[in-house]
Amino acid sequence: MGADAYGRANSLVAVPCYSSIYQNPAGIGGEASGFLAFNFLKTVPVEGFHTTGVQGVFRTEHFNYGFSVDSFGDNHYRESRAGLALARKQERVSVGMKVSGIGMHAAGMGSLKTLVGEVGMVVTPAPQVSLGLSLSHFTLAGFQPVRLSLGAAVRPEAKVHLSGQLDYPVGGRAEVRLGLHYQLRKQLGFSAGIDPALRRVHFGTNVLAGRYGFLYGVATHPYVGIAHHTTFIYQLHD
């Protein structure tokens, strides 16, 4: 979740951002302001299927911590998650971890509950370059393969930010995603991304006004139509 990542095809494992608690928990270690957010994702025209969630990141003197609660599905399948994340940044390195409880219910098939873990790291070897690593889907139930995500991001100039990510589910096939962000001015930016594996093209925008922010992402899908993702942000500190 997180419209800022969605607008860039979820390629932000190496980029600290509003979506870091979902993209890479290490990213919340670099969050200076702290914030609360509401997320909503809807795929049109799939009737009844949507995702909603809330999240927050809070800073302290020694580490940052955050929470996320979300639910997605429809009348036939519903999955709910609640997670806690903790991260610390020391000079150019940020490390973090997240533990989530997941409950799944499928009509006619019963329910399943499990815990899922994730660990990550973001390294900034130079002000214009960041590298990210995440290991996710550690689960007691074993219903998903462990996933390794590697990413890099570069800022060739102040307004342009490029990102790329490689995901490798253990035992599966590696997938690549790419993203681009252009910050037109301090309060307004635009994004684009591509997900070749799902044949999706993504676009996004962010509008900031003081402590408030509106983020929007949209993606095309060859089979299910268009998905819209919105995120509303309230920053806790200036």
C-alpha positions as CSV (number, residue, x, y, z in Angstrom):
1,M,0.0,0.0,0.0
2,G,0.9,3.7,-0.4
3,A,0.1,5.7,-3.5
4,D,3.6,7.2,-3.7
5,A,5.1,3.7,-4.3
6,Y,2.1,2.7,-6.5
7,G,2.8,5.6,-8.8
8,R,6.3,4.2,-9.3
9,A,5.3,0.6,-9.8
10,N,6.2,-0.3,-6.2
11,S,9.9,0.0,-6.9
12,L,10.9,1.8,-3.7
13,V,12.7,-0.8,-1.6
14,A,15.8,1.5,-1.7
15,V,13.8,4.8,-1.2
16,P,12.7,6.0,2.2
17,C,9.1,7.2,1.7
18,Y,5.6,7.3,3.1
19,S,5.1,3.7,1.9
20,S,8.3,2.3,3.6
21,I,6.4,0.3,6.2
22,Y,5.1,-1.7,3.2
23,Q,8.1,-1.4,0.8
24,N,11.0,-1.9,3.3
25,P,10.7,-1.3,7.0
26,A,14.2,0.1,7.2
27,G,13.0,3.2,5.3
28,I,11.0,4.5,8.3
29,G,14.3,5.0,10.1
30,G,14.9,8.0,7.8
31,E,11.5,9.6,8.4
32,A,12.1,12.9,10.2
33,S,8.6,14.3,10.6
34,G,6.4,11.4,11.6
35,F,3.0,11.1,10.0
36,L,-0.4,9.4,10.0
37,A,-2.0,8.2,6.7
38,F,-5.1,6.6,5.2
39,N,-4.9,4.4,2.1
40,F,-7.6,3.3,-0.3
41,L,-7.0,1.1,-3.4
42,K,-9.8,0.2,-5.8
43,T,-9.7,-1.8,-9.0
44,V,-12.3,-0.9,-11.6
45,P,-14.5,-2.6,-12.7
46,V,-14.0,-5.5,-10.2
47,E,-17.1,-5.2,-8.1
48,G,-16.7,-5.2,-4.3
49,F,-12.9,-5.8,-4.3
50,H,-10.9,-3.0,-2.6
51,T,-8.2,-2.4,0.0
52,T,-8.3,0.1,2.9
53,G,-5.7,0.8,5.5
54,V,-4.3,3.2,8.0
55,Q,-0.6,3.6,9.0
56,G,1.6,5.8,11.1
57,V,5.2,6.5,11.8
58,F,6.6,8.1,14.9
59,R,10.1,9.3,15.7
60,T,12.0,9.1,19.0
61,E,15.6,10.0,19.9
62,H,17.0,6.6,19.2
63,F,14.7,4.9,16.7
64,N,11.5,5.3,14.7
65,Y,8.5,3.0,15.0
66,G,5.3,2.6,13.0
67,F,2.1,0.6,12.6
68,S,-0.1,-0.5,9.7
69,V,-3.6,-2.0,9.6
70,D,-5.3,-2.9,6.4
71,S,-7.8,-5.2,4.8
72,F,-8.5,-6.3,1.3
73,G,-10.9,-8.6,-0.6
74,D,-14.6,-8.9,-1.2
75,N,-17.5,-11.1,-0.1
76,H,-15.7,-14.3,-1.2
77,Y,-12.2,-13.7,0.1
78,R,-11.0,-11.3,2.9
79,E,-7.5,-10.8,4.2
80,S,-6.7,-8.5,7.2
81,R,-3.3,-7.5,8.4
82,A,-1.9,-5.6,11.4
83,G,1.8,-4.9,11.7
84,L,4.4,-3.2,13.9
85,A,7.7,-1.9,12.6
86,L,10.9,-0.6,14.2
87,A,13.9,1.0,12.5
88,R,17.0,2.9,13.4
89,K,19.3,5.0,11.2
90,Q,23.0,5.4,12.0
91,E,24.8,7.8,9.7
92,R,24.4,6.3,6.2
93,V,22.7,3.0,7.2
94,S,19.2,2.3,8.3
95,V,18.0,-1.1,9.4
96,G,14.4,-2.2,10.3
97,M,12.1,-5.0,10.9
98,K,8.3,-5.6,10.9
99,V,6.1,-8.3,12.3
100,S,2.5,-8.6,11.1
101,G,-0.5,-10.7,12.1
102,I,-2.5,-11.9,9.1
103,G,-6.0,-13.4,9.1
104,M,-7.5,-14.9,5.9
105,H,-11.0,-16.1,5.3
106,A,-12.3,-17.7,2.1
107,A,-16.0,-18.6,1.6
108,G,-16.4,-22.3,1.9
109,M,-12.8,-22.9,2.8
110,G,-12.5,-21.7,6.4
111,S,-10.0,-19.3,7.9
112,L,-6.2,-19.1,8.5
113,K,-4.2,-17.0,10.9
114,T,-0.4,-16.6,10.9
115,L,2.5,-14.2,11.7
116,V,4.7,-12.7,8.9
117,G,8.1,-11.2,9.4
118,E,10.2,-8.8,7.3
119,V,13.7,-7.3,7.8
120,G,15.4,-4.7,5.6
121,M,18.3,-2.3,5.1
122,V,18.8,1.0,3.3
123,V,22.3,2.3,2.6
124,T,23.1,5.7,1.3
125,P,26.7,5.6,0.0
126,A,26.4,9.1,-1.5
127,P,23.8,11.8,-1.2
128,Q,22.5,11.0,-4.7
129,V,22.5,7.2,-4.4
130,S,20.6,4.8,-2.2
131,L,20.6,1.0,-2.1
132,G,18.0,-1.2,-0.5
133,L,17.6,-4.9,0.6
134,S,14.5,-6.6,2.1
135,L,13.7,-10.1,3.1
136,S,10.0,-10.6,3.5
137,H,7.2,-13.3,3.9
138,F,8.8,-15.1,6.8
139,T,5.7,-16.9,7.9
140,L,4.8,-19.7,10.4
141,A,2.2,-21.1,8.0
142,G,4.5,-21.3,4.9
143,F,1.7,-20.2,2.6
144,Q,4.0,-17.8,0.7
145,P,7.6,-18.2,-0.4
146,V,10.3,-16.0,1.2
147,R,11.0,-13.0,-1.0
148,L,14.3,-11.2,-1.5
149,S,14.0,-7.7,-2.9
150,L,17.1,-5.7,-4.1
151,G,16.9,-2.1,-5.2
152,A,18.8,1.0,-6.1
153,A,17.8,4.7,-6.6
154,V,19.7,7.6,-8.0
155,R,19.0,11.3,-8.2
156,P,20.9,12.7,-11.3
157,E,19.6,16.1,-10.5
158,A,17.6,17.8,-7.7
159,K,14.1,17.3,-9.3
160,V,14.6,13.8,-10.9
161,H,14.6,10.5,-9.0
162,L,15.0,7.1,-10.6
163,S,14.4,3.8,-8.9
164,G,14.6,0.1,-9.8
165,Q,13.8,-3.1,-7.9
166,L,14.4,-6.8,-8.4
167,D,12.1,-9.2,-6.5
168,Y,13.0,-12.9,-6.2
169,P,10.6,-15.3,-4.5
170,V,12.6,-18.3,-3.4
171,G,11.9,-21.1,-5.9
172,G,10.3,-18.7,-8.3
173,R,11.3,-16.3,-11.1
174,A,12.9,-12.9,-10.6
175,E,10.8,-9.8,-11.5
176,V,12.0,-6.3,-12.2
177,R,10.1,-3.0,-11.7
178,L,11.2,0.6,-12.6
179,G,10.1,4.0,-11.5
180,L,10.6,7.7,-12.1
181,H,9.7,10.7,-10.1
182,Y,9.8,14.4,-11.1
183,Q,9.3,17.0,-8.4
184,L,8.0,20.0,-10.4
185,R,8.0,22.2,-7.3
186,K,8.1,21.7,-3.6
187,Q,4.3,21.1,-3.3
188,L,3.8,19.2,-6.6
189,G,5.4,16.1,-8.1
190,F,4.6,13.5,-10.8
191,S,5.6,9.8,-11.1
192,A,5.6,6.9,-13.6
193,G,6.6,3.3,-13.4
194,I,6.5,0.0,-15.3
195,D,5.9,-3.6,-14.1
196,P,6.8,-5.9,-17.0
197,A,5.8,-9.1,-15.2
198,L,2.2,-7.9,-14.7
199,R,2.2,-5.8,-17.9
200,R,1.2,-2.7,-15.9
201,V,2.0,0.9,-16.5
202,H,1.8,3.2,-13.5
203,F,1.3,6.9,-13.0
204,G,1.1,9.1,-9.9
205,T,1.1,12.6,-8.4
206,N,1.6,14.1,-5.0
207,V,0.3,17.4,-3.7
208,L,1.5,18.8,-0.4
209,A,0.1,21.7,1.5
210,G,1.7,22.4,4.9
211,R,1.3,19.3,7.0
212,Y,-1.3,17.7,4.7
213,G,-0.6,15.6,1.6
214,F,-2.7,14.0,-1.1
215,L,-1.0,11.2,-3.1
216,Y,-2.6,9.5,-6.1
217,G,-1.5,6.5,-8.2
218,V,-3.2,4.8,-11.1
219,A,-2.2,1.6,-13.0
220,T,-3.5,-0.2,-16.1
221,H,-3.9,-3.9,-16.1
222,P,-4.5,-6.0,-19.2
223,Y,-7.0,-8.3,-17.5
224,V,-8.9,-6.4,-14.8
225,G,-8.9,-2.8,-15.9
226,I,-7.7,0.2,-14.1
227,A,-6.7,0.4,-10.4
228,H,-6.8,3.7,-8.4
229,H,-4.8,4.3,-5.3
230,T,-5.2,7.3,-3.0
231,T,-3.3,8.2,0.2
232,F,-4.0,11.1,2.6
233,I,-1.1,12.2,4.8
234,Y,-0.9,14.3,8.0
235,Q,2.6,15.1,9.1
236,L,3.0,15.2,12.9
237,H,5.9,17.7,12.9
238,D,7.1,20.5,10.7
